Amino acid sequence: MRRYFHLISFALLLVIGAALFAACGDDDDGDDGAVRDEVVKLTAVHGSSPDFIALVPLAAWDILKERGIEVEQRYLEDGPLAIQALEQGEAQIGTNIGVNVGLLAVEAGATVIDVIATQRPTWALVSVPDIKTIEDLEGKTIAVHGETSFTKAVADFYTQQFGLNVNLIIIPGSEVRAEALANKEIDASVIDFPDIVSFTAVYGEGTFNVLATLGETLPDLIEQDIWLDAEWADENPDLAQEVVTAILEGIRKLRSDPEFALRIAQEALPEEDPAILEELIASYTERNIWEPNSFLTEENAKFTLEFFFDVGEIDVDPATADLNKFFNFDLLEAALDDIGRE
């Protein structure tokens, strides 16, 4: 299949409240994994409400806490707000930020860098039961997370592929869109796999009709990644390395230790049925959604740029683009060298 891409205008939003500067001193010169004499405090901002995507960073923060690094995880409405928090010095780490959102931010002058892919695509184009095919979406209402969001890029990809005219509306939060769809308040939406499973369990089989899954259409597309404040990472290279290494370790621990994964999931999503969380954890592991070596490679990064360029979302020509402007591959490579590949 041709790799298409698409245009979303990037607009930085309102300045986030009072700055919460985290101590990120350069006293991290001990051996990797060693407990520090003084606790280092960092802040991470998530580009949505708590969701299953948050499990990887939360697993990493659990590991880092044992090494004297405490990461406060905060949740914001969307990716642009998370990037703005990084730009305002309120956080050092951005989690659940769509690659398209980060690329646009960098092009607009933001000093952020993509350092690791946490999972393969789990988004699906889902409709009410009466809509049987993507072609049936002509003239219908599709809800996405935001004007600048990965879900809008997914919706645009499919509608462009099938030449559809649709009405896009903004409803932040995959779980909120899933509930709206279950109640037939909208015709279709781009919804994350965990929310499809969760709401099907509540509303019953046949609540949703899955029209297409991005993981099957574009399995190597990089989606929700972890970004760092690039200036902070340059000034604190050892600490940045520890963060990326811990994220990779967190991915592997979620895969190998179901009890640990369930604990992290219940802490992130306390209202969710534990049985559903267990089902999702097993599914993510079996389907290799949590890729043990990450899959942030130059090849996949270039493909991802091509996708967004071809659908008009970015003006960066992948043929001439400097990937290192958007991605830091060295931190992941060093982490893989340190703990080995699986």
Backbone torsions as a table, in degrees:
resi	resn	phi	psi	omega
1	MET	NA	141.5	176.7
2	ARG	-65.4	151.6	-175.9
3	ARG	-103.0	106.7	-171.7
4	TYR	-102.0	162.4	-179.4
5	PHE	-147.6	173.3	-166.2
6	HIS	-159.1	157.0	-167.4
7	LEU	-93.7	123.2	170.8
8	ILE	-130.2	125.6	179.9
9	SER	-76.8	134.6	-177.9
10	PHE	-92.8	128.1	177.1
11	ALA	-133.2	118.9	175.9
12	LEU	-69.3	137.4	-172.7
13	LEU	-94.0	-165.3	-175.1
14	LEU	-61.5	149.7	179.5
15	VAL	-65.8	129.9	-179.6
16	ILE	-72.2	146.8	-175.9
17	GLY	-37.8	-156.4	-172.9
18	ALA	-60.8	140.3	-176.8
19	ALA	-68.3	135.0	176.7
20	LEU	-117.7	89.4	-174.2
21	PHE	-81.2	129.0	-179.1
22	ALA	-94.3	141.8	177.7
23	ALA	-71.7	121.9	-177.1
24	CYS	-135.2	44.7	-174.5
25	GLY	-57.0	169.5	-176.0
26	ASP	-98.0	32.4	-179.7
27	ASP	-95.2	35.8	-178.0
28	ASP	-108.2	48.3	-175.0
29	ASP	-98.1	14.7	176.4
30	GLY	-81.6	-179.4	178.3
31	ASP	-66.7	148.2	176.9
32	ASP	-57.7	133.8	178.3
33	GLY	89.2	-9.8	-179.1
34	ALA	-76.6	144.8	177.2
35	VAL	-78.0	136.1	-176.3
36	ARG	-86.5	158.2	172.9
37	ASP	-70.6	-35.5	178.0
38	GLU	-118.7	139.0	-179.6
39	VAL	-73.4	133.7	173.7
40	VAL	-95.6	130.9	-178.2
41	LYS	-111.2	128.9	177.7
42	LEU	-126.8	164.2	177.3
43	THR	-128.6	134.7	175.2
44	ALA	-118.6	143.2	178.5
45	VAL	-120.9	133.3	-175.8
46	HIS	-102.9	134.7	-175.2
47	GLY	-81.6	30.4	175.6
48	SER	-170.8	179.9	170.9
49	SER	-68.4	167.0	179.5
50	PRO	-54.7	133.6	-177.7
51	ASP	-150.6	-178.3	-177.6
52	PHE	-67.6	-26.0	177.5
53	ILE	-62.5	-26.4	-178.1
54	ALA	-71.2	-14.0	-175.1
55	LEU	-61.6	-40.1	-178.1
56	VAL	-62.7	-54.4	178.3
57	PRO	-61.6	-37.7	179.4
58	LEU	-63.9	-36.6	175.4
59	ALA	-63.7	-40.6	178.8
60	ALA	-64.8	-41.7	-179.3
61	TRP	-66.0	-32.7	176.5
62	ASP	-63.0	-41.0	178.1
63	ILE	-67.8	-44.4	-178.1
64	LEU	-64.9	-32.5	-179.3
65	LYS	-59.1	-35.9	178.1
66	GLU	-68.3	-16.4	-178.6
67	ARG	-105.5	12.8	175.5
68	GLY	85.6	18.5	176.8
69	ILE	-120.1	115.0	-179.9
70	GLU	-102.5	124.2	-179.7
71	VAL	-112.6	118.2	174.4
72	GLU	-84.3	121.3	179.8
73	GLN	-97.0	121.1	177.3
74	ARG	-113.5	155.9	-177.4
75	TYR	-122.5	128.6	-180.0
76	LEU	-119.1	174.6	-172.7
77	GLU	-70.2	-38.1	-176.5
78	ASP	-157.3	176.3	-176.9
79	GLY	-60.8	-45.9	178.9
80	PRO	-57.0	-38.0	176.9
81	LEU	-66.6	-37.7	177.6
82	ALA	-63.9	-42.2	177.9
83	ILE	-66.2	-38.0	178.0
84	GLN	-62.5	-37.6	177.0
85	ALA	-62.1	-40.3	176.0
86	LEU	-62.8	-43.6	-178.7
87	GLU	-66.2	-32.1	-179.3
88	GLN	-83.1	-0.8	179.9
89	GLY	79.7	13.6	-178.4
90	GLU	-85.2	-12.7	-179.3
91	ALA	-154.3	159.7	176.9
92	GLN	-107.7	-20.2	-172.4
93	ILE	-126.8	133.9	174.1
94	GLY	-114.1	127.1	-179.2
95	THR	-117.3	151.6	-178.1
96	ASN	54.4	54.9	175.3
97	ILE	-115.7	118.4	-180.0
98	GLY	-60.0	142.5	-178.4
99	VAL	-58.3	-40.1	179.8
100	ASN	-61.7	-37.3	178.9
101	VAL	-65.5	-44.6	179.3
102	GLY	-65.8	-40.7	179.1
103	LEU	-60.8	-44.6	179.2
104	LEU	-64.0	-38.1	179.8
105	ALA	-65.0	-43.4	179.1
106	VAL	-63.0	-43.1	178.4
107	GLU	-62.4	-28.5	179.2
108	ALA	-85.0	-0.9	175.9
109	GLY	109.6	1.1	179.5
110	ALA	-68.8	142.1	179.7
111	THR	-100.2	71.2	177.1
112	VAL	-127.3	158.0	-176.2
113	ILE	-142.2	136.6	178.0
114	ASP	-81.2	127.4	-173.7
115	VAL	-119.0	-20.6	-179.4
116	ILE	-164.1	139.3	173.4
117	ALA	-91.2	130.7	-173.2
118	THR	-95.2	-23.8	-178.9
119	GLN	-161.7	159.0	174.4
120	ARG	-77.5	162.9	-174.0
121	PRO	-58.4	133.2	179.4
122	THR	-123.3	7.1	-177.4
123	TRP	-81.7	147.3	178.7
124	ALA	-134.7	147.6	171.8
125	LEU	-89.2	115.5	-170.0
126	VAL	-125.8	144.5	-178.2
127	SER	-131.5	173.4	170.0
128	VAL	-69.1	158.3	-173.4
129	PRO	-58.1	-30.4	-176.1
130	ASP	-68.3	-20.5	179.1
131	ILE	-92.8	115.6	-171.2
132	LYS	-97.3	-28.3	-176.2
133	THR	-135.4	164.7	177.0
134	ILE	-61.4	-36.6	178.9
135	GLU	-59.5	-28.8	-179.3
136	ASP	-71.1	-6.4	-179.8
137	LEU	-80.2	-5.5	179.3
138	GLU	-51.9	122.4	178.4
139	GLY	77.5	3.1	-176.7
140	LYS	-91.3	172.3	-179.7
141	THR	-100.2	125.0	178.2
142	ILE	-118.6	128.1	179.8
143	ALA	-97.3	138.0	176.4
144	VAL	-130.5	170.2	-172.8
145	HIS	-70.1	-41.1	-177.1
146	GLY	-166.7	167.2	179.4
147	GLU	-62.4	-37.4	173.8
148	THR	-112.5	93.2	-176.2
149	SER	-156.5	158.1	177.5
150	PHE	-65.4	-36.0	-178.3
151	THR	-65.4	-34.2	177.0
152	LYS	-67.5	-38.3	177.2
153	ALA	-61.9	-39.5	178.6
154	VAL	-64.8	-46.4	178.8
155	ALA	-60.3	-43.4	-179.9
156	ASP	-65.4	-36.8	179.2
157	PHE	-59.0	-50.5	-177.1
158	TYR	-70.3	-39.6	-179.3
159	THR	-68.6	-34.7	176.2
160	GLN	-68.9	-40.4	-179.9
161	GLN	-59.3	-35.9	-175.8
162	PHE	-104.5	6.8	176.1
163	GLY	61.5	43.2	-174.4
164	LEU	-98.8	147.5	168.2
165	ASN	-105.0	117.1	-177.0
166	VAL	-131.2	167.3	176.4
167	ASN	-104.8	107.6	178.8
168	LEU	-88.6	131.4	174.9
169	ILE	-125.8	158.3	-176.6
170	ILE	-100.8	122.4	171.3
171	ILE	-136.1	100.1	-179.2
172	PRO	-63.6	140.1	175.9
173	GLY	96.9	115.4	180.0
174	SER	-59.7	-40.3	-178.8
175	GLU	-67.1	-32.6	178.1
176	VAL	-69.7	-41.3	177.8
177	ARG	-66.7	-37.3	179.1
178	ALA	-62.8	-41.0	179.0
179	GLU	-67.2	-40.4	178.0
180	ALA	-62.5	-38.5	179.0
181	LEU	-69.5	-41.9	179.0
182	ALA	-61.1	-32.5	178.8
183	ASN	-90.7	6.5	177.5
184	LYS	58.9	35.4	175.6
185	GLU	-84.0	-17.6	175.9
186	ILE	-135.0	167.2	-178.6
187	ASP	-89.6	-34.1	-176.3
188	ALA	-160.9	168.3	178.3
189	SER	-164.3	164.8	169.3
190	VAL	-96.3	115.5	-171.4
191	ILE	-127.3	144.4	179.3
192	ASP	-76.5	144.8	-176.3
193	PHE	-50.6	-45.4	-180.0
194	PRO	-58.5	-35.4	-180.0
195	ASP	-72.6	-31.4	174.9
196	ILE	-62.9	-46.1	179.6
197	VAL	-63.6	-46.3	-176.2
198	SER	-63.3	-47.6	-176.1
199	PHE	-76.5	-25.9	173.5
200	THR	-65.3	-37.6	178.4
201	ALA	-65.0	-33.4	-178.9
202	VAL	-81.5	-46.3	-173.0
203	TYR	-95.5	-14.8	177.1
204	GLY	102.1	159.8	177.4
205	GLU	-60.6	143.4	-179.7
206	GLY	89.9	1.0	178.3
207	THR	-66.3	-39.7	-177.7
208	PHE	-120.0	154.5	169.2
209	ASN	-118.9	113.5	-179.6
210	VAL	-80.3	111.5	-177.3
211	LEU	-83.7	-35.0	-179.7
212	ALA	-164.4	149.4	175.5
213	THR	-118.5	133.1	-177.3
214	LEU	-66.0	-33.8	-179.8
215	GLY	-61.3	-31.6	177.5
216	GLU	-83.6	-34.5	-178.7
217	THR	-74.7	-45.7	-175.6
218	LEU	-137.5	73.2	-173.3
219	PRO	-64.9	-23.3	-177.9
220	ASP	-99.4	8.4	177.6
221	LEU	-73.1	128.6	178.0
222	ILE	-81.9	129.8	-175.8
223	GLU	-117.6	-97.4	-173.8
224	GLN	-86.2	110.6	-175.0
225	ASP	-115.3	178.3	174.4
226	ILE	-108.6	129.1	-177.8
227	TRP	-116.8	151.2	176.0
228	LEU	-117.6	153.4	165.4
229	ASP	-63.4	113.6	-172.5
230	ALA	-63.2	-37.6	179.4
231	GLU	-67.4	-42.1	177.1
232	TRP	-61.3	-43.4	-179.7
233	ALA	-62.8	-39.1	178.4
234	ASP	-66.7	-36.2	-178.6
235	GLU	-80.8	-19.9	-177.8
236	ASN	-131.7	62.4	-172.7
237	PRO	-62.8	-37.7	-179.1
238	ASP	-67.6	-40.6	179.8
239	LEU	-68.7	-41.1	176.5
240	ALA	-60.1	-40.1	178.5
241	GLN	-63.6	-42.2	178.8
242	GLU	-61.9	-38.5	179.3
243	VAL	-63.1	-48.3	-177.9
244	VAL	-66.7	-40.7	178.2
245	THR	-61.9	-42.2	179.6
246	ALA	-65.4	-34.9	177.8
247	ILE	-64.0	-43.2	177.4
248	LEU	-64.0	-41.0	176.7
249	GLU	-63.9	-36.9	179.1
250	GLY	-64.1	-41.2	176.4
251	ILE	-57.6	-46.8	-177.0
252	ARG	-68.7	-35.6	-179.8
253	LYS	-70.7	-35.5	175.0
254	LEU	-61.2	-37.3	-180.0
255	ARG	-71.9	-39.9	-170.0
256	SER	-94.2	-17.2	-174.3
257	ASP	-128.8	87.3	-177.4
258	PRO	-58.9	-33.5	179.5
259	GLU	-67.0	-42.5	176.0
260	PHE	-61.8	-45.9	-179.2
261	ALA	-60.6	-41.5	-179.7
262	LEU	-65.9	-39.6	177.8
263	ARG	-61.1	-46.8	179.5
264	ILE	-62.4	-42.2	-178.9
265	ALA	-64.5	-41.3	-179.4
266	GLN	-69.1	-33.2	176.4
267	GLU	-68.2	-37.7	-179.3
268	ALA	-77.5	-36.0	-173.7
269	LEU	-130.2	67.8	-172.2
270	PRO	-63.9	-22.1	-178.0
271	GLU	-88.1	-6.4	-178.0
272	GLU	-80.6	145.2	177.5
273	ASP	-62.9	124.1	179.9
274	PRO	-55.9	-32.0	179.5
275	ALA	-65.5	-38.1	178.0
276	ILE	-68.5	-40.1	178.1
277	LEU	-61.9	-42.6	177.9
278	GLU	-62.0	-40.6	178.6
279	GLU	-62.4	-43.1	-179.8
280	LEU	-67.2	-41.4	178.5
281	ILE	-59.8	-45.9	179.1
282	ALA	-63.6	-40.5	-179.2
283	SER	-66.5	-43.5	179.7
284	TYR	-61.6	-37.6	-179.8
285	THR	-72.4	-47.3	-177.8
286	GLU	-65.1	-36.7	-178.2
287	ARG	-86.0	-0.6	179.6
288	ASN	61.3	31.2	176.4
289	ILE	-66.2	-40.1	171.8
290	TRP	-84.9	94.1	-177.2
291	GLU	-74.0	117.8	-171.7
292	PRO	-64.2	-21.5	178.2
293	ASN	-108.1	12.2	-168.6
294	SER	58.0	174.6	176.1
295	PHE	-138.4	30.8	173.5
296	LEU	-81.4	90.8	178.0
297	THR	-118.6	163.6	178.5
298	GLU	-62.1	-37.9	-179.8
299	GLU	-63.3	-47.1	-179.9
300	ASN	-69.4	-33.4	177.9
301	ALA	-65.7	-41.8	178.6
302	LYS	-65.3	-42.1	177.2
303	PHE	-59.1	-41.7	-179.2
304	THR	-64.8	-41.5	175.1
305	LEU	-61.4	-41.9	179.3
306	GLU	-60.6	-41.0	-179.9
307	PHE	-59.3	-53.0	-177.0
308	PHE	-68.9	-32.2	177.8
309	PHE	-68.9	-44.7	-175.8
310	ASP	-65.9	-30.6	177.7
311	VAL	-93.5	6.5	172.4
312	GLY	84.2	16.5	-177.2
313	GLU	-81.1	-30.6	178.5
314	ILE	-129.3	156.6	179.4
315	ASP	-98.0	1.5	-178.3
316	VAL	-77.0	123.6	178.8
317	ASP	-79.0	115.0	-178.2
318	PRO	-59.2	-26.1	-178.4
319	ALA	-67.5	-27.1	-177.3
320	THR	-119.7	-1.9	-174.9
321	ALA	-68.3	144.0	172.5
322	ASP	-89.3	104.4	-176.8
323	LEU	-59.8	-29.6	-177.9
324	ASN	-68.6	-11.7	175.2
325	LYS	-71.1	-28.4	-175.5
326	PHE	-110.6	-28.6	-173.4
327	PHE	-125.4	141.2	169.9
328	ASN	-110.0	104.4	-178.6
329	PHE	-84.9	-18.9	-173.4
330	ASP	-67.9	-37.2	-178.1
331	LEU	-64.6	-43.0	177.9
332	LEU	-67.3	-41.7	178.6
333	GLU	-61.1	-40.8	178.8
334	ALA	-66.3	-37.4	177.7
335	ALA	-64.5	-42.1	178.4
336	LEU	-65.9	-38.1	176.6
337	ASP	-64.6	-34.7	-176.8
338	ASP	-73.7	-48.8	-174.6
339	ILE	-104.8	-3.3	176.5
340	GLY	89.0	162.4	177.8
341	ARG	-100.0	151.6	178.2
342	GLU	-114.6	NA	NA
